[in-house]
Amino acid sequence: MGPHHRAPEDTTARVVRLRDSGLTLKAVARRLNAAGVPSASGQPDWSVAKVQSALRSLTAQGRYRG
């Protein structure tokens, strides 16, 4: 496996805003992909698992309480 990458701060902030607006994880992923927002891989390939992972990472850092 390659090195672990993280999404840029503005992207993680967008994930939080979308989730906090009441969207499901799947809807957040769809919105990010439709907007062409790159995930940590550098591609707009968001999935429920990637959205969930981004939120868990922020939670572990104490930067998000969903």
mmCIF file of the C-alpha atoms, coordinates in Angstrom:
data_MODEL
# 
_entry.id   MODEL 
# 
loop_
_atom_site.group_PDB 
_atom_site.id 
_atom_site.type_symbol 
_atom_site.label_atom_id 
_atom_site.label_alt_id 
_atom_site.label_comp_id 
_atom_site.label_asym_id 
_atom_site.label_entity_id 
_atom_site.label_seq_id 
_atom_site.pdbx_PDB_ins_code 
_atom_site.Cartn_x 
_atom_site.Cartn_y 
_atom_site.Cartn_z 
_atom_site.occupancy 
_atom_site.B_iso_or_equiv 
_atom_site.pdbx_formal_charge 
_atom_site.auth_seq_id 
_atom_site.auth_comp_id 
_atom_site.auth_asym_id 
_atom_site.auth_atom_id 
_atom_site.pdbx_PDB_model_num 
ATOM 1  C CA . MET A 1 1  ? 0.000   0.000  0.000  1.00 0.00 ? 1  MET A CA 1 
ATOM 2  C CA . GLY A 1 2  ? 1.122   3.536  -0.725 1.00 0.00 ? 2  GLY A CA 1 
ATOM 3  C CA . PRO A 1 3  ? 1.419   6.396  1.726  1.00 0.00 ? 3  PRO A CA 1 
ATOM 4  C CA . HIS A 1 4  ? -1.691  7.614  3.502  1.00 0.00 ? 4  HIS A CA 1 
ATOM 5  C CA . HIS A 1 5  ? -3.040  10.811 2.002  1.00 0.00 ? 5  HIS A CA 1 
ATOM 6  C CA . ARG A 1 6  ? -5.456  13.306 3.508  1.00 0.00 ? 6  ARG A CA 1 
ATOM 7  C CA . ALA A 1 7  ? -7.903  15.585 1.790  1.00 0.00 ? 7  ALA A CA 1 
ATOM 8  C CA . PRO A 1 8  ? -7.065  19.308 1.894  1.00 0.00 ? 8  PRO A CA 1 
ATOM 9  C CA . GLU A 1 9  ? -8.521  21.382 4.750  1.00 0.00 ? 9  GLU A CA 1 
ATOM 10 C CA . ASP A 1 10 ? -11.045 23.146 2.492  1.00 0.00 ? 10 ASP A CA 1 
ATOM 11 C CA . THR A 1 11 ? -12.302 19.759 1.317  1.00 0.00 ? 11 THR A CA 1 
ATOM 12 C CA . THR A 1 12 ? -12.720 18.374 4.816  1.00 0.00 ? 12 THR A CA 1 
ATOM 13 C CA . ALA A 1 13 ? -14.539 21.582 5.804  1.00 0.00 ? 13 ALA A CA 1 
ATOM 14 C CA . ARG A 1 14 ? -16.863 21.044 2.847  1.00 0.00 ? 14 ARG A CA 1 
ATOM 15 C CA . VAL A 1 15 ? -17.509 17.448 3.910  1.00 0.00 ? 15 VAL A CA 1 
ATOM 16 C CA . VAL A 1 16 ? -18.441 18.670 7.397  1.00 0.00 ? 16 VAL A CA 1 
ATOM 17 C CA . ARG A 1 17 ? -20.738 21.414 6.039  1.00 0.00 ? 17 ARG A CA 1 
ATOM 18 C CA . LEU A 1 18 ? -22.543 18.973 3.756  1.00 0.00 ? 18 LEU A CA 1 
ATOM 19 C CA . ARG A 1 19 ? -22.956 16.372 6.498  1.00 0.00 ? 19 ARG A CA 1 
ATOM 20 C CA . ASP A 1 20 ? -24.071 18.956 9.043  1.00 0.00 ? 20 ASP A CA 1 
ATOM 21 C CA . SER A 1 21 ? -26.680 20.199 6.557  1.00 0.00 ? 21 SER A CA 1 
ATOM 22 C CA . GLY A 1 22 ? -28.422 16.855 7.036  1.00 0.00 ? 22 GLY A CA 1 
ATOM 23 C CA . LEU A 1 23 ? -27.201 14.981 3.970  1.00 0.00 ? 23 LEU A CA 1 
ATOM 24 C CA . THR A 1 24 ? -26.557 11.252 4.204  1.00 0.00 ? 24 THR A CA 1 
ATOM 25 C CA . LEU A 1 25 ? -23.029 9.956  3.705  1.00 0.00 ? 25 LEU A CA 1 
ATOM 26 C CA . LYS A 1 26 ? -24.050 8.737  0.240  1.00 0.00 ? 26 LYS A CA 1 
ATOM 27 C CA . ALA A 1 27 ? -25.492 12.144 -0.684 1.00 0.00 ? 27 ALA A CA 1 
ATOM 28 C CA . VAL A 1 28 ? -22.304 13.878 0.500  1.00 0.00 ? 28 VAL A CA 1 
ATOM 29 C CA . ALA A 1 29 ? -20.214 11.559 -1.686 1.00 0.00 ? 29 ALA A CA 1 
ATOM 30 C CA . ARG A 1 30 ? -22.462 12.196 -4.689 1.00 0.00 ? 30 ARG A CA 1 
ATOM 31 C CA . ARG A 1 31 ? -22.284 15.971 -4.250 1.00 0.00 ? 31 ARG A CA 1 
ATOM 32 C CA . LEU A 1 32 ? -18.506 15.950 -3.945 1.00 0.00 ? 32 LEU A CA 1 
ATOM 33 C CA . ASN A 1 33 ? -18.132 13.745 -7.024 1.00 0.00 ? 33 ASN A CA 1 
ATOM 34 C CA . ALA A 1 34 ? -20.591 15.855 -9.045 1.00 0.00 ? 34 ALA A CA 1 
ATOM 35 C CA . ALA A 1 35 ? -18.610 18.976 -8.151 1.00 0.00 ? 35 ALA A CA 1 
ATOM 36 C CA . GLY A 1 36 ? -15.335 17.276 -9.133 1.00 0.00 ? 36 GLY A CA 1 
ATOM 37 C CA . VAL A 1 37 ? -13.891 17.674 -5.625 1.00 0.00 ? 37 VAL A CA 1 
ATOM 38 C CA . PRO A 1 38 ? -10.805 15.469 -5.295 1.00 0.00 ? 38 PRO A CA 1 
ATOM 39 C CA . SER A 1 39 ? -10.595 13.031 -2.405 1.00 0.00 ? 39 SER A CA 1 
ATOM 40 C CA . ALA A 1 40 ? -7.351  12.185 -0.644 1.00 0.00 ? 40 ALA A CA 1 
ATOM 41 C CA . SER A 1 41 ? -6.393  10.123 -3.712 1.00 0.00 ? 41 SER A CA 1 
ATOM 42 C CA . GLY A 1 42 ? -6.437  13.285 -5.828 1.00 0.00 ? 42 GLY A CA 1 
ATOM 43 C CA . GLN A 1 43 ? -9.416  12.080 -7.869 1.00 0.00 ? 43 GLN A CA 1 
ATOM 44 C CA . PRO A 1 44 ? -13.130 12.859 -7.508 1.00 0.00 ? 44 PRO A CA 1 
ATOM 45 C CA . ASP A 1 45 ? -13.825 9.299  -6.364 1.00 0.00 ? 45 ASP A CA 1 
ATOM 46 C CA . TRP A 1 46 ? -15.743 9.832  -3.130 1.00 0.00 ? 46 TRP A CA 1 
ATOM 47 C CA . SER A 1 47 ? -17.625 6.916  -1.621 1.00 0.00 ? 47 SER A CA 1 
ATOM 48 C CA . VAL A 1 48 ? -19.576 6.452  1.592  1.00 0.00 ? 48 VAL A CA 1 
ATOM 49 C CA . ALA A 1 49 ? -16.469 4.842  3.105  1.00 0.00 ? 49 ALA A CA 1 
ATOM 50 C CA . LYS A 1 50 ? -14.243 7.799  2.164  1.00 0.00 ? 50 LYS A CA 1 
ATOM 51 C CA . VAL A 1 51 ? -16.689 10.356 3.564  1.00 0.00 ? 51 VAL A CA 1 
ATOM 52 C CA . GLN A 1 52 ? -16.995 8.309  6.739  1.00 0.00 ? 52 GLN A CA 1 
ATOM 53 C CA . SER A 1 53 ? -13.213 7.996  6.993  1.00 0.00 ? 53 SER A CA 1 
ATOM 54 C CA . ALA A 1 54 ? -12.731 11.755 6.617  1.00 0.00 ? 54 ALA A CA 1 
ATOM 55 C CA . LEU A 1 55 ? -15.267 12.416 9.380  1.00 0.00 ? 55 LEU A CA 1 
ATOM 56 C CA . ARG A 1 56 ? -13.757 9.764  11.666 1.00 0.00 ? 56 ARG A CA 1 
ATOM 57 C CA . SER A 1 57 ? -10.317 11.273 11.200 1.00 0.00 ? 57 SER A CA 1 
ATOM 58 C CA . LEU A 1 58 ? -11.608 14.721 12.144 1.00 0.00 ? 58 LEU A CA 1 
ATOM 59 C CA . THR A 1 59 ? -13.435 13.234 15.139 1.00 0.00 ? 59 THR A CA 1 
ATOM 60 C CA . ALA A 1 60 ? -10.256 11.503 16.321 1.00 0.00 ? 60 ALA A CA 1 
ATOM 61 C CA . GLN A 1 61 ? -8.438  14.830 16.072 1.00 0.00 ? 61 GLN A CA 1 
ATOM 62 C CA . GLY A 1 62 ? -11.161 16.477 18.148 1.00 0.00 ? 62 GLY A CA 1 
ATOM 63 C CA . ARG A 1 63 ? -12.169 18.689 15.235 1.00 0.00 ? 63 ARG A CA 1 
ATOM 64 C CA . TYR A 1 64 ? -15.631 17.260 14.532 1.00 0.00 ? 64 TYR A CA 1 
ATOM 65 C CA . ARG A 1 65 ? -18.528 16.017 16.596 1.00 0.00 ? 65 ARG A CA 1 
ATOM 66 C CA . GLY A 1 66 ? -21.181 14.596 14.310 1.00 0.00 ? 66 GLY A CA 1 
# 
